[in-house]
Amino acid sequence: MSFAIPVKRLRETKTLMAFHHPKPSYPFHVLIVPKKAVRSLKELDARDTEFLTDLYVTAQSLVDEFQLPAYRLIVNGGEFQDFPQLHFHLISDTKSQRFKVAG
């Protein structure tokens, strides 16, 4: 998997990468992207439990690390998907104290 925009990886496992969105729409906006080529959520194989486990562990650890008081994990599909690779947005409307200091 390669990116045209250099990113600082917040998490990387065998199955996914997580990094700050290069053009964030929220004060806290992280993308979580599977390394496996999957076009959309409806094409994700439910037996891909290693990725699904990594997804939730990664989201949980980022919520804890950045002390997010409220957050959402979003997946877009169909017309709402900007590019044809499954990806999740971990977002928060408010930055935590830790993020304000670090960001």
MDAnalysis code that builds the backbone (N, CA, C; Angstrom):
import MDAnalysis as mda
import numpy as np

u = mda.Universe.empty(309, n_residues=103, atom_resindex=np.repeat(np.arange(103), 3), trajectory=True)
u.add_TopologyAttr("name", ["N", "CA", "C"] * 103)
u.add_TopologyAttr("resid", np.arange(1, 104))
u.add_TopologyAttr("resname", ["MET", "SER", "PHE", "ALA", "ILE", "PRO", "VAL", "LYS", "ARG", "LEU", "ARG", "GLU", "THR", "LYS", "THR", "LEU", "MET", "ALA", "PHE", "HIS", "HIS", "PRO", "LYS", "PRO", "SER", "TYR", "PRO", "PHE", "HIS", "VAL", "LEU", "ILE", "VAL", "PRO", "LYS", "LYS", "ALA", "VAL", "ARG", "SER", "LEU", "LYS", "GLU", "LEU", "ASP", "ALA", "ARG", "ASP", "THR", "GLU", "PHE", "LEU", "THR", "ASP", "LEU", "TYR", "VAL", "THR", "ALA", "GLN", "SER", "LEU", "VAL", "ASP", "GLU", "PHE", "GLN", "LEU", "PRO", "ALA", "TYR", "ARG", "LEU", "ILE", "VAL", "ASN", "GLY", "GLY", "GLU", "PHE", "GLN", "ASP", "PHE", "PRO", "GLN", "LEU", "HIS", "PHE", "HIS", "LEU", "ILE", "SER", "ASP", "THR", "LYS", "SER", "GLN", "ARG", "PHE", "LYS", "VAL", "ALA", "GLY"])
u.atoms.positions = np.array([
    [0.857, -1.170, 0.000],
    [0.000, 0.000, 0.000],
    [0.901, 1.230, 0.000],
    [0.660, 2.133, -0.941],
    [1.469, 3.355, -0.986],
    [0.545, 4.563, -1.020],
    [1.073, 5.677, -0.544],
    [0.296, 6.909, -0.476],
    [1.035, 8.010, -1.214],
    [0.277, 8.860, -1.906],
    [0.869, 10.017, -2.568],
    [1.226, 11.086, -1.545],
    [0.498, 11.093, -0.422],
    [0.730, 12.068, 0.641],
    [1.447, 11.362, 1.787],
    [2.616, 11.868, 2.193],
    [3.291, 11.224, 3.329],
    [2.451, 11.377, 4.602],
    [2.386, 10.307, 5.378],
    [1.601, 10.324, 6.606],
    [2.440, 9.806, 7.764],
    [2.109, 10.287, 8.957],
    [2.724, 9.772, 10.177],
    [1.801, 8.687, 10.713],
    [2.282, 7.476, 10.736],
    [1.470, 6.359, 11.188],
    [1.318, 6.403, 12.703],
    [0.075, 6.361, 13.149],
    [-0.204, 6.304, 14.582],
    [-0.209, 4.866, 15.059],
    [-0.689, 3.972, 14.219],
    [-0.722, 2.538, 14.504],
    [-0.482, 1.794, 13.193],
    [0.186, 0.655, 13.317],
    [0.316, -0.239, 12.174],
    [0.351, -1.663, 12.701],
    [-0.481, -2.499, 12.111],
    [-0.496, -3.920, 12.430],
    [-0.290, -4.676, 11.123],
    [-0.344, -5.966, 11.202],
    [-0.229, -6.788, 9.998],
    [-1.383, -6.503, 9.029],
    [-2.535, -6.052, 9.551],
    [-3.727, -5.921, 8.718],
    [-4.174, -4.487, 8.430],
    [-3.621, -3.476, 9.147],
    [-4.125, -2.111, 8.954],
    [-3.092, -1.056, 9.289],
    [-3.405, 0.176, 8.873],
    [-2.642, 1.356, 9.252],
    [-3.617, 2.421, 9.728],
    [-3.204, 3.213, 10.707],
    [-4.002, 4.340, 11.190],
    [-3.117, 5.580, 11.184],
    [-3.672, 6.683, 10.688],
    [-2.913, 7.922, 10.580],
    [-3.873, 9.107, 10.577],
    [-3.350, 10.284, 10.931],
    [-4.165, 11.498, 10.895],
    [-4.598, 11.769, 9.458],
    [-5.855, 12.149, 9.297],
    [-6.381, 12.481, 7.975],
    [-5.593, 13.667, 7.421],
    [-5.126, 13.588, 6.161],
    [-4.340, 14.694, 5.608],
    [-5.159, 15.983, 5.413],
    [-6.476, 15.859, 5.290],
    [-7.358, 17.027, 5.172],
    [-8.518, 16.840, 6.149],
    [-8.257, 17.022, 7.447],
    [-9.263, 16.699, 8.464],
    [-10.513, 17.571, 8.376],
    [-11.653, 16.950, 8.660],
    [-12.938, 17.652, 8.705],
    [-13.388, 17.888, 10.142],
    [-12.633, 17.375, 11.096],
    [-12.971, 17.465, 12.517],
    [-11.708, 17.816, 13.289],
    [-11.842, 18.351, 14.502],
    [-10.648, 18.647, 15.303],
    [-9.748, 17.422, 15.500],
    [-10.348, 16.241, 15.653],
    [-9.592, 14.985, 15.698],
    [-10.143, 14.119, 14.580],
    [-9.275, 13.717, 13.641],
    [-9.738, 12.963, 12.470],
    [-8.636, 12.000, 12.030],
    [-8.853, 10.723, 12.313],
    [-7.886, 9.675, 11.981],
    [-8.523, 8.704, 10.993],
    [-7.745, 8.268, 10.021],
    [-8.178, 7.234, 9.088],
    [-7.592, 5.898, 9.523],
    [-8.413, 4.860, 9.453],
    [-7.968, 3.490, 9.719],
    [-8.253, 2.706, 8.434],
    [-7.185, 2.202, 7.815],
    [-7.287, 1.611, 6.483],
    [-6.730, 0.186, 6.492],
    [-7.518, -0.780, 6.001],
    [-6.967, -2.132, 5.900],
    [-5.865, -2.184, 4.843],
    [-4.873, -3.006, 5.079],
    [-3.802, -3.184, 4.099],
    [-4.276, -4.031, 2.918],
    [-5.220, -4.891, 3.168],
    [-5.795, -5.735, 2.127],
    [-6.686, -4.875, 1.224],
    [-6.609, -5.080, -0.070],
    [-7.459, -4.337, -1.000],
    [-8.905, -4.814, -0.857],
    [-9.732, -3.940, -0.306],
    [-11.160, -4.200, -0.139],
    [-11.863, -2.918, -0.562],
    [-12.723, -2.987, -1.547],
    [-13.354, -1.779, -2.095],
    [-14.349, -1.133, -1.134],
    [-15.121, -1.937, -0.411],
    [-16.156, -1.358, 0.445],
    [-16.511, -2.323, 1.569],
    [-17.290, -1.837, 2.517],
    [-17.708, -2.652, 3.647],
    [-18.478, -3.886, 3.189],
    [-19.305, -3.731, 2.166],
    [-20.102, -4.880, 1.716],
    [-19.241, -5.965, 1.072],
    [-18.008, -5.639, 0.699],
    [-17.095, -6.631, 0.132],
    [-16.146, -7.229, 1.179],
    [-16.209, -6.726, 2.412],
    [-15.349, -7.251, 3.473],
    [-15.796, -8.663, 3.834],
    [-14.863, -9.577, 3.894],
    [-15.156, -10.959, 4.253],
    [-15.322, -11.040, 5.771],
    [-16.483, -11.476, 6.229],
    [-16.769, -11.571, 7.665],
    [-15.809, -12.523, 8.372],
    [-15.157, -13.408, 7.625],
    [-14.183, -14.325, 8.227],
    [-12.824, -13.663, 8.443],
    [-12.688, -12.422, 8.015],
    [-11.430, -11.694, 8.199],
    [-11.358, -11.152, 9.623],
    [-11.373, -12.057, 10.572],
    [-11.464, -11.676, 11.990],
    [-10.210, -10.976, 12.497],
    [-9.055, -11.267, 11.921],
    [-7.831, -10.595, 12.380],
    [-7.938, -9.089, 12.125],
    [-8.409, -8.701, 10.940],
    [-8.595, -7.274, 10.656],
    [-9.649, -6.665, 11.574],
    [-10.774, -7.337, 11.737],
    [-11.850, -6.795, 12.570],
    [-11.387, -6.611, 14.012],
    [-10.612, -7.549, 14.511],
    [-10.052, -7.413, 15.865],
    [-9.090, -6.232, 15.918],
    [-8.191, -6.141, 14.939],
    [-7.239, -5.024, 14.893],
    [-7.968, -3.679, 14.801],
    [-9.041, -3.625, 14.029],
    [-9.808, -2.390, 13.884],
    [-10.318, -1.906, 15.239],
    [-10.948, -2.781, 15.992],
    [-11.510, -2.369, 17.280],
    [-10.436, -2.100, 18.328],
    [-9.394, -2.898, 18.353],
    [-8.300, -2.653, 19.301],
    [-7.632, -1.312, 18.980],
    [-7.423, -1.042, 17.699],
    [-6.808, 0.219, 17.286],
    [-7.684, 1.409, 17.652],
    [-8.972, 1.337, 17.341],
    [-9.890, 2.438, 17.679],
    [-9.912, 2.665, 19.191],
    [-10.014, 1.606, 19.960],
    [-10.043, 1.724, 21.419],
    [-8.758, 2.358, 21.945],
    [-7.621, 1.932, 21.421],
    [-6.350, 2.459, 21.926],
    [-6.170, 3.930, 21.559],
    [-6.646, 4.353, 20.386],
    [-6.550, 5.760, 20.002],
    [-7.474, 6.633, 20.854],
    [-8.676, 6.126, 21.147],
    [-9.596, 6.854, 22.036],
    [-8.941, 7.044, 23.394],
    [-8.312, 6.001, 23.905],
    [-7.626, 6.095, 25.205],
    [-6.423, 7.026, 25.134],
    [-5.577, 6.840, 24.131],
    [-4.346, 7.637, 24.024],
    [-4.654, 9.128, 23.917],
    [-5.629, 9.494, 23.095],
    [-5.934, 10.904, 22.872],
    [-7.023, 11.418, 23.810],
    [-7.441, 10.557, 24.751],
    [-8.411, 10.937, 25.787],
    [-9.624, 11.645, 25.184],
    [-10.212, 11.003, 24.179],
    [-11.351, 11.602, 23.487],
    [-12.602, 11.503, 24.360],
    [-13.213, 12.627, 24.700],
    [-14.393, 12.605, 25.558],
    [-15.631, 12.073, 24.839],
    [-15.681, 12.238, 23.541],
    [-16.768, 11.725, 22.701],
    [-16.168, 11.466, 21.326],
    [-16.627, 10.440, 20.664],
    [-16.025, 10.069, 19.382],
    [-17.021, 9.266, 18.551],
    [-16.706, 9.150, 17.263],
    [-17.481, 8.321, 16.341],
    [-16.522, 7.542, 15.457],
    [-16.911, 6.317, 15.117],
    [-16.182, 5.501, 14.154],
    [-17.122, 5.342, 12.969],
    [-16.718, 5.889, 11.827],
    [-17.593, 5.972, 10.664],
    [-16.983, 5.208, 9.496],
    [-17.843, 4.526, 8.750],
    [-17.439, 3.938, 7.482],
    [-18.427, 4.439, 6.434],
    [-17.910, 4.919, 5.324],
    [-18.749, 5.389, 4.228],
    [-18.812, 4.320, 3.142],
    [-19.890, 4.314, 2.393],
    [-20.029, 3.367, 1.300],
    [-20.800, 3.972, 0.148],
    [-20.741, 3.295, -0.993],
    [-21.474, 3.766, -2.165],
    [-21.042, 5.160, -2.574],
    [-22.018, 6.021, -2.835],
    [-21.751, 7.396, -3.273],
    [-20.980, 8.207, -2.236],
    [-21.078, 7.807, -0.969],
    [-20.431, 8.566, 0.102],
    [-18.952, 8.233, 0.257],
    [-18.464, 7.273, -0.494],
    [-17.072, 6.856, -0.388],
    [-16.240, 7.631, -1.404],
    [-15.256, 8.399, -0.931],
    [-14.455, 9.239, -1.815],
    [-13.469, 8.454, -2.677],
    [-12.938, 7.365, -2.161],
    [-12.054, 6.538, -2.983],
    [-12.357, 5.072, -2.719],
    [-12.122, 4.218, -3.720],
    [-12.571, 2.823, -3.649],
    [-11.665, 1.903, -2.836],
    [-11.457, 2.244, -1.583],
    [-10.736, 1.389, -0.642],
    [-11.458, 1.541, 0.690],
    [-11.824, 0.426, 1.289],
    [-12.477, 0.471, 2.587],
    [-11.606, 1.254, 3.562],
    [-12.229, 2.145, 4.312],
    [-11.515, 2.897, 5.343],
    [-12.521, 3.395, 6.364],
    [-12.036, 3.621, 7.558],
    [-12.856, 4.059, 8.672],
    [-12.327, 5.398, 9.167],
    [-13.231, 6.260, 9.600],
    [-12.881, 7.550, 10.161],
    [-13.156, 7.498, 11.659],
    [-12.127, 7.730, 12.467],
    [-12.303, 7.906, 13.907],
    [-12.264, 9.413, 14.127],
    [-13.386, 9.974, 14.557],
    [-13.492, 11.426, 14.645],
    [-13.983, 11.867, 16.019],
    [-13.648, 13.105, 16.343],
    [-14.158, 13.736, 17.556],
    [-14.311, 15.222, 17.269],
    [-15.409, 15.790, 17.739],
    [-15.661, 17.222, 17.546],
    [-14.843, 18.086, 18.491],
    [-14.331, 17.493, 19.555],
    [-13.521, 18.248, 20.502],
    [-12.179, 17.571, 20.683],
    [-11.154, 18.386, 20.727],
    [-9.817, 17.858, 20.973],
    [-9.654, 17.627, 22.469],
    [-8.979, 16.570, 22.817],
    [-8.675, 16.339, 24.223],
    [-7.534, 17.267, 24.644],
    [-7.323, 17.382, 25.928],
    [-6.203, 18.174, 26.431],
    [-4.881, 17.642, 25.892],
    [-4.747, 16.328, 25.834],
    [-3.507, 15.739, 25.332],
    [-3.293, 16.140, 23.883],
    [-4.343, 16.112, 23.076],
    [-4.214, 16.435, 21.658],
    [-3.903, 17.913, 21.470],
    [-4.484, 18.790, 22.286],
    [-4.211, 20.225, 22.168],
    [-2.741, 20.525, 22.422],
    [-2.166, 19.843, 23.403],
    [-0.757, 20.056, 23.718],
    [0.125, 19.495, 22.612],
    [-0.210, 18.278, 22.128],
    [0.608, 17.612, 21.122],
    [0.391, 18.195, 19.735],
    [-0.805, 18.696, 19.447],
    [-1.143, 19.157, 18.098],
    [-0.797, 20.559, 17.937],
])
